[in-house]
Amino acid sequence: MNILVWIIFGALAGWIASLIMGTDAQMGALANIIVGIVGALIGGLLMNAFGAQGVTGFNFTSLIVAILGSVVFLSTARLFRSV
């Protein structure tokens, strides 16, 4: 059941981040899931580096952290893609 929650959480965070970054039309459901899960990991690492809590479960604060991490991930990918 834990894997299913990560997939749903990743899909939601990745989809919202792709809407923010304007890449929603270019990404499919699988890409949104991957971006969301990687974004949750990046956001958690960044929050822990600043001394705050990262992703702690399926709650609003963790969703915001995952979205911010996903936006960072998509921004970094866009930088490398344009070079």
N, C-alpha and C positions, 0 to 999 in steps of 0.2 A: 504494500500500500504506500510505502514511503516513496518509491520510485514514481508512482502515479502522481503524487502530490508535487514532486519536483518537476515533472513534465507539465502539469497544469500551471504551476507557479512560473516556470520558465516561459511558457507560451504567453501568459498574460503580461509578464514583464517585458519580454522581447517584442510583443506586438505594440505595447504602449511606447516603448523606446523607438521602434521603427516609425511610429506616427510622429513622434517628436522630431526625429531626424529626417523625415521625409523620404524614407526608403521602403515604405510599406508596399508599394506597388512592385518593387523589385524582389521582395522576399516572400517565400512561401511559409507554410505552417512549420515545417521542419526547421527552417532557418530561424524563425522566431523562437522556437523552443531552444535551439542551441545558443542563440544570442542571449536569451533570458537566463539560462543556466550559467553560462560563462560570465554574464553580467552580474549575477548574484555572487559568484565567487570573487570577481574583481571588486564589487562594492563592499563585500564583507572584509576583504583584505584591506581596502582603503580605510574603512571605518575603524577596523582594529588598529591600524597604524596611527590613527588620530586619537585613539583611546576611547572610542565609542563602541557600542555593540553593533555587530554586523547583522547578518540574517539569522533570526532566532526562531523562525517558524513561519506559518502561513498567517501573517498579520499585516496591518497597513504599513507599519514602520519598516518591516522587512521588504515589503513590495517597493517602497520608495527607494530603499538602498539598492535593490536589484535593478530598478529602472535607471537610477543614476549610474550604476556600474555598466549597464547595457549601453547607455548613451556614451560613456567613456570608451567602451569597446568599439561601438560603431564609428565614433569620431576617429579613433586610432586606425581602424580598418580603412576609413575614407582617406586618411593621410597617406597610408602606404599604397593604396590603390591609385592615387593621383600622381605618384612619383614615377 
